[in-house]
Amino acid sequence: MSIDIFRDDMLAGKSILVTGGGSGLGKEISKALASKGALVHICGRRANVLEEAVAEIGNGAQFHVCDIRDADSINMMMDAIWERGPLTGLINNAAANFIAPTKSLSPRAFRAVTSTVMDGSFFVTLAAGKRWIEGGHKGSVVSNLVTWVWSGSAFVVPSAMAKTALHAMTMSLAVEWGKYGIRLNATAPGPFPTESAWEKLNPIPDAKSSATGCETVPLGRYGEMRELQNLIIFLQSDGCDYITGQTIAIDGGQHLAQPGTFADLNGMTDEQWQAAREAIQASTQRDKANRA
């Protein structure tokens, strides 16, 4: 059982934006940041979900309806945030993903993932970075990635490509923006189950893989949310100013023992893939209904 290891004022005075902070990992990260004194801003496309989330997050959390695939929408959000005061940190958490044989993907399906994960995260990072540099402010960016940035992964190729691009962005901008006092790091979580993500990555019993199971994790269990929260709190704190350009695995050693990927779905039949597709579509429709 993991424990809370930080003082309640660890992030006092911090203002941190969490993309996709209304649900899943993003909401849990936001709650942890707020519990340590940070003013948390969350953004997403579903106003009702965001409004409910800020009530849970507490500490005066603010929400912004924003489609991070749209750079103009991001700039409007950043202007609104800066009216209250500049951000000190950014968590690139918003994501989209689903399992599928790559041969079945359409260009639209590819862009559904990459436009959020890669384009959106870059647009938000750039918008924050420009304002930090112009205002002479330090900043800390943490991107939520995956261990596939080191191995690739079958059946989630758009996500693997987009997350790897953010891994490259983290290393590249750590060098380019270091002179401005801007740090960029990333986390690479192993299996931390959340409802919405698991509906699309493990939609039917036949689709279970090492990426969504803990059988190949040397520590023999799933990650606990507190463990990921502790790492992100640390990376957003003033206690690690010399850490930058790093992608830190938090996966119980899984990627060292066996890549936590979807390669073990190679044996699925066309019928099983069709059942998985239908389950994923049903999950997506529920998400769209919530946005409406």
C-alpha positions in Angstrom: 0.0 0.0 0.0 1.5 3.3 -1.1 1.4 6.3 1.2 1.1 10.1 0.9 4.7 11.3 1.3 4.4 15.1 0.8 3.4 18.0 3.0 0.0 19.5 2.3 1.6 22.8 1.2 4.1 21.1 -1.1 2.6 22.9 -4.1 1.3 26.1 -2.5 1.5 29.0 -4.9 1.6 26.7 -8.0 -0.9 27.0 -10.8 -1.1 23.9 -12.9 -3.1 23.0 -16.0 -4.1 19.4 -16.5 -5.4 18.6 -20.0 -8.1 15.9 -20.0 -8.4 16.5 -16.2 -12.1 15.8 -16.0 -11.9 12.0 -15.9 -9.6 9.0 -15.5 -6.0 9.5 -14.7 -6.3 13.3 -15.3 -8.9 13.8 -12.6 -6.9 11.7 -10.1 -3.8 13.7 -10.9 -5.7 16.9 -10.5 -7.1 15.9 -7.1 -3.6 15.1 -5.9 -2.1 18.4 -7.1 -4.9 20.4 -5.4 -4.5 18.4 -2.2 -1.0 19.8 -2.0 -2.0 23.4 -2.4 -1.9 23.9 -6.2 -4.5 25.9 -8.0 -5.5 23.4 -10.7 -7.0 24.3 -14.1 -8.5 21.4 -16.1 -9.7 21.4 -19.7 -11.6 19.1 -21.9 -14.6 19.1 -24.3 -17.4 18.1 -21.9 -18.6 20.9 -19.8 -20.8 18.8 -17.5 -17.9 16.4 -16.8 -15.5 19.2 -16.1 -17.9 21.0 -13.8 -18.5 17.8 -11.7 -14.7 17.2 -11.7 -13.7 20.6 -10.2 -16.2 20.0 -7.4 -14.3 16.9 -6.6 -10.8 18.4 -7.1 -11.5 21.3 -4.7 -9.1 24.1 -3.7 -10.7 26.6 -6.1 -10.1 24.4 -9.2 -11.1 26.0 -12.5 -12.4 24.4 -15.6 -12.1 25.4 -19.3 -14.0 24.0 -22.2 -11.3 23.6 -24.8 -10.6 21.4 -27.8 -6.8 21.1 -27.6 -6.8 20.0 -31.3 -7.6 23.6 -32.1 -4.7 26.1 -31.5 -7.1 29.1 -31.4 -9.2 27.4 -28.7 -6.0 26.8 -26.7 -4.9 30.5 -27.0 -8.3 31.7 -25.8 -8.0 29.3 -22.8 -4.5 30.5 -22.0 -5.5 34.1 -22.1 -8.3 33.4 -19.6 -5.9 31.5 -17.3 -3.3 34.3 -17.5 -5.8 36.9 -16.4 -5.8 35.2 -13.0 -2.1 34.6 -13.1 0.5 32.7 -15.1 0.7 28.9 -14.9 3.7 27.4 -13.2 3.1 23.9 -14.6 1.4 21.8 -17.3 0.4 18.2 -17.3 -0.1 16.9 -20.9 -2.6 14.1 -20.0 -5.4 14.3 -22.7 -5.3 11.2 -24.9 -7.2 9.0 -27.2 -6.5 5.3 -27.9 -8.1 2.0 -28.9 -6.9 -1.3 -30.1 -7.3 -2.2 -33.8 -5.4 -4.1 -36.5 -3.5 -1.3 -38.3 -4.6 -2.6 -41.7 -8.2 -1.7 -40.7 -7.5 1.9 -39.8 -8.8 4.8 -41.8 -7.0 8.2 -42.0 -9.8 9.6 -39.8 -9.2 6.9 -37.2 -5.5 7.7 -37.2 -6.1 11.4 -36.8 -8.6 10.8 -34.0 -5.7 9.6 -31.9 -2.7 11.6 -33.2 -4.6 15.0 -33.3 -5.2 14.9 -29.6 -2.1 13.1 -28.3 0.6 14.6 -30.5 -0.8 17.8 -32.0 -2.9 18.9 -29.0 -0.1 18.3 -26.5 2.4 20.2 -28.6 -0.1 23.1 -29.1 -0.7 23.4 -25.4 3.0 23.1 -24.6 3.9 25.7 -27.2 1.2 28.1 -25.9 2.4 27.8 -22.3 6.1 28.0 -23.3 5.7 31.1 -25.3 4.0 32.9 -22.5 6.6 31.7 -19.9 9.4 32.9 -22.1 7.8 36.3 -22.9 7.0 36.9 -19.2 10.4 35.6 -17.9 8.6 32.8 -15.9 9.9 29.4 -15.1 7.7 26.4 -15.9 7.4 22.7 -15.6 5.8 20.4 -18.2 5.1 16.7 -17.5 3.6 14.6 -20.2 1.9 11.3 -19.5 3.3 8.8 -21.9 3.7 5.0 -22.1 6.5 2.5 -22.1 5.9 1.8 -25.8 8.0 4.9 -26.5 11.0 2.6 -26.1 9.5 -0.5 -27.8 6.6 0.5 -30.1 3.4 -1.6 -29.9 1.3 -3.5 -32.4 -2.4 -2.8 -32.6 -2.1 0.7 -31.1 0.2 2.2 -33.8 -1.3 5.7 -33.9 -0.9 6.0 -30.1 2.6 4.5 -30.1 3.7 7.0 -32.8 2.1 10.0 -31.1 3.4 9.2 -27.6 6.9 8.6 -29.1 6.7 12.1 -30.7 6.0 13.6 -27.2 9.0 11.6 -25.8 11.1 13.4 -28.5 9.5 16.7 -27.7 10.4 16.3 -24.0 14.1 15.7 -24.8 14.3 18.4 -27.5 12.6 21.2 -25.6 14.4 20.4 -22.4 17.6 21.5 -24.2 16.1 24.4 -26.2 14.1 25.9 -23.3 16.5 25.0 -20.4 18.0 28.5 -20.5 14.6 30.0 -19.8 14.2 27.8 -16.6 11.6 25.6 -18.3 11.8 21.9 -17.5 10.2 19.1 -19.5 9.8 15.6 -18.2 7.4 12.7 -18.8 6.0 9.7 -17.0 5.6 6.3 -18.6 3.0 4.4 -16.5 2.5 0.7 -16.8 -1.0 -0.8 -16.2 -3.0 1.6 -14.1 -6.6 0.6 -14.8 -9.2 3.3 -15.5 -12.8 2.6 -16.7 -12.9 4.6 -20.0 -9.4 3.6 -21.1 -9.9 -0.1 -20.3 -13.2 -0.2 -22.3 -11.2 0.7 -25.4 -8.0 -1.3 -24.7 -9.5 -4.4 -23.1 -13.0 -4.3 -24.6 -13.7 -8.1 -24.6 -12.1 -11.0 -22.6 -10.2 -12.2 -25.7 -8.5 -8.8 -26.0 -6.6 -9.0 -22.7 -2.9 -8.5 -23.2 0.2 -7.8 -21.2 -0.4 -4.1 -21.7 -3.6 -4.3 -19.6 -2.6 -7.2 -17.3 -0.2 -7.5 -14.4 1.0 -11.0 -15.0 4.2 -9.8 -16.7 4.9 -7.1 -14.1 7.8 -8.3 -11.9 6.2 -6.7 -8.8 3.1 -8.8 -9.6 0.4 -6.1 -9.4 -1.2 -3.1 -11.0 0.0 0.3 -10.3 -1.7 2.2 -7.4 -2.9 5.7 -8.2 -1.1 7.2 -5.3 2.2 6.1 -6.7 1.6 7.9 -10.0 0.3 10.9 -8.1 3.4 11.0 -5.9 5.7 11.0 -8.9 3.8 13.9 -10.7 3.7 16.0 -7.5 7.4 15.6 -7.2 8.1 16.6 -10.8 5.9 19.7 -10.3 7.6 20.7 -7.1 10.6 22.8 -6.4 12.5 19.8 -5.1 13.8 18.5 -8.4 14.8 21.6 -10.5 17.8 19.7 -11.9 15.7 17.0 -13.5 14.7 17.7 -17.1 14.4 15.8 -20.4 13.6 12.6 -18.7 10.9 10.0 -19.3 10.4 8.0 -16.1 8.9 4.5 -16.2 6.5 3.7 -13.4 5.5 0.2 -14.3 6.8 -2.2 -11.7 9.7 -3.1 -14.0 7.4 -4.5 -16.7 9.2 -3.0 -19.7 12.4 -4.5 -18.5 11.0 -8.0 -18.1 8.8 -8.0 -21.2 7.4 -5.1 -23.2 4.0 -4.2 -21.9 2.5 -4.0 -25.4 -0.4 -5.4 -27.3 1.7 -7.8 -29.4 0.1 -10.8 -27.8 -3.1 -10.0 -29.6 -1.7 -11.5 -32.8 -3.8 -14.6 -32.3 -7.1 -12.9 -32.3 -9.5 -13.9 -35.1 -11.4 -11.6 -37.4 -14.6 -12.4 -35.5 -12.9 -11.5 -32.2 -11.7 -8.2 -33.7 -15.2 -7.4 -34.9 -16.5 -8.0 -31.4 -13.8 -5.8 -30.0 -14.6 -3.1 -32.5 -18.3 -3.1 -31.6 -17.5 -2.9 -27.9 -15.2 0.1 -28.5 -17.8 1.8 -30.7 -20.3 1.4 -27.9 -17.9 3.0 -25.4 -17.2 5.9 -27.8 -20.9 6.5 -28.3 -21.3 6.8 -24.5 -18.5 9.3 -24.4 -20.1 11.4 -27.2 -23.4 11.3 -25.4 -21.7 12.7 -22.3 -20.2 15.5 -24.4 -23.6 16.4 -25.8 
